[in-house]
Amino acid sequence: MITNIPVNIKKLKDDAIIPTYGSEFAAGADLYACIPEPIIIQPGETAFIPTGLAMELPIGYAGLIYARSGLACKKGLAPANKVGVIDSDYRGEVMVALHNHSNQMVEVAIGERIAQFVITPYIAAVFNTVDNLDETTRGAGGFGSTGSH
């Protein structure tokens, strides 16, 4: 079942492009570069790419900015922070920090799809300080402790 929620979007620039879904059941909507001219990102560098948009996400939801698989695999560009988080009380411009993981300079074109935006509900925790935690079979086993391969 797909839940549709209203999200208010403000265009901060006239040429900003409203996010679009690539298919009927796509989880992520494409975010577009709203830049006056192409931007070159050198190998190993990060550039902040504006979308020209501000959003009003409903309380209890967050917007997660993920890499677009084509952009990451073909050009080596992906969000520098791996997953960007837009909180429901943020009203500034949505920016994408694109990092060039390749060994070549890469151009970001005007209006190019630069990331995908997934809106998801979240749970806010109430953190309780305790002296002991419940015992489990795994215990304190960390990285690689649950697999035999």
C-alpha positions as CSV (number, residue, x, y, z in Angstrom):
1,M,0.0,0.0,0.0
2,I,1.4,3.4,-1.0
3,T,0.8,6.3,1.4
4,N,0.6,9.7,-0.2
5,I,1.3,12.7,2.0
6,P,1.2,16.4,1.1
7,V,4.5,18.1,1.1
8,N,4.6,21.9,0.7
9,I,7.5,23.1,-1.6
10,K,8.6,26.6,-2.1
11,K,10.6,27.5,-5.2
12,L,13.4,29.7,-4.1
13,K,14.5,30.2,-7.7
14,D,12.3,30.4,-10.8
15,D,14.1,27.7,-12.6
16,A,14.0,25.2,-9.8
17,I,12.5,21.8,-10.7
18,I,10.0,20.1,-8.5
19,P,11.1,16.5,-7.5
20,T,9.8,13.8,-9.8
21,Y,9.3,10.1,-9.4
22,G,10.9,8.0,-12.2
23,S,8.3,5.2,-12.1
24,E,4.9,4.4,-10.5
25,F,6.4,2.6,-7.5
26,A,9.7,4.5,-7.1
27,A,10.5,5.2,-3.5
28,G,12.8,8.1,-4.2
29,A,12.0,11.3,-6.1
30,D,14.7,12.8,-8.2
31,L,16.3,16.1,-7.0
32,Y,17.6,18.4,-9.7
33,A,20.6,20.8,-9.8
34,C,19.4,24.4,-9.8
35,I,22.6,26.1,-10.9
36,P,23.2,29.0,-13.3
37,E,26.0,27.2,-15.1
38,P,27.6,23.7,-15.1
39,I,29.8,22.9,-12.0
40,I,33.0,20.9,-12.3
41,I,33.8,18.7,-9.4
42,Q,37.5,17.6,-9.2
43,P,38.5,14.1,-8.1
44,G,38.2,13.7,-4.4
45,E,36.4,17.0,-4.0
46,T,32.9,17.9,-2.8
47,A,30.6,20.5,-4.2
48,F,27.3,21.8,-2.6
49,I,24.7,21.7,-5.3
50,P,21.6,23.8,-4.7
51,T,18.1,22.5,-5.7
52,G,16.4,25.9,-5.5
53,L,13.8,24.4,-3.2
54,A,12.7,24.6,0.4
55,M,10.2,22.1,1.8
56,E,7.8,21.7,4.7
57,L,7.8,18.1,5.6
58,P,5.0,16.9,7.9
59,I,6.0,16.4,11.6
60,G,7.0,12.8,12.2
61,Y,8.6,12.5,8.7
62,A,12.2,13.1,7.4
63,G,13.5,13.5,3.9
64,L,16.5,11.3,3.2
65,I,18.9,12.2,0.4
66,Y,20.5,9.2,-1.3
67,A,22.7,8.7,-4.3
68,R,21.2,8.1,-7.7
69,S,22.6,4.7,-8.7
70,G,23.3,5.8,-12.3
71,L,25.2,9.0,-11.2
72,A,27.2,7.1,-8.6
73,C,28.1,4.1,-10.8
74,K,28.6,6.0,-14.1
75,K,30.2,9.3,-12.9
76,G,31.3,8.5,-9.4
77,L,29.2,11.2,-7.8
78,A,27.3,10.5,-4.5
79,P,26.3,12.5,-1.4
80,A,29.4,13.2,0.6
81,N,27.6,12.4,3.9
82,K,26.3,9.1,2.3
83,V,22.7,10.0,3.4
84,G,21.5,13.5,3.9
85,V,18.8,14.2,6.4
86,I,16.2,16.9,6.0
87,D,14.2,17.4,9.3
88,S,10.6,18.5,9.4
89,D,11.5,21.8,11.0
90,Y,14.1,22.8,8.4
91,R,13.0,25.5,6.1
92,G,16.2,26.4,4.2
93,E,17.2,25.4,0.7
94,V,17.7,21.7,0.1
95,M,21.4,21.3,-0.9
96,V,23.1,18.1,-2.0
97,A,26.8,17.8,-1.1
98,L,28.1,15.8,-4.1
99,H,31.5,14.1,-3.7
100,N,33.5,13.0,-6.7
101,H,34.8,9.5,-5.9
102,S,36.2,9.0,-9.4
103,N,39.8,9.9,-10.6
104,Q,38.4,12.3,-13.3
105,M,36.8,15.7,-13.1
106,V,33.0,15.4,-13.5
107,E,30.6,18.0,-14.7
108,V,27.2,18.6,-13.1
109,A,24.9,20.0,-15.7
110,I,22.1,22.6,-15.3
111,G,18.9,20.7,-14.3
112,E,20.7,17.4,-13.9
113,R,19.2,14.8,-11.6
114,I,21.7,14.8,-8.7
115,A,20.2,12.6,-5.9
116,Q,17.0,10.9,-4.9
117,F,14.8,12.0,-2.0
118,V,13.0,9.5,0.1
119,I,10.4,10.7,2.6
120,T,10.0,8.4,5.6
121,P,8.4,8.3,9.0
122,Y,10.7,8.2,12.0
123,I,10.6,7.3,15.6
124,A,12.0,9.7,18.2
125,A,13.5,7.8,21.1
126,V,13.4,8.5,24.8
127,F,16.9,7.4,26.0
128,N,16.9,5.8,29.4
129,T,20.2,5.4,31.3
130,V,20.3,2.0,33.1
131,D,22.9,0.0,35.0
132,N,22.3,-3.3,33.0
133,L,20.9,-4.3,29.7
134,D,18.9,-7.5,29.0
135,E,21.2,-10.5,28.1
136,T,21.1,-11.9,24.5
137,T,22.8,-14.9,22.8
138,R,24.9,-12.5,20.8
139,G,26.0,-10.3,23.7
140,A,28.7,-7.8,22.9
141,G,29.8,-9.6,19.7
142,G,30.6,-6.8,17.1
143,F,31.6,-6.6,13.5
144,G,31.5,-10.0,11.8
145,S,30.5,-11.8,14.9
146,T,27.2,-13.3,13.6
147,G,28.5,-14.9,10.4
148,S,30.7,-17.9,9.8
149,H,32.0,-16.7,6.4
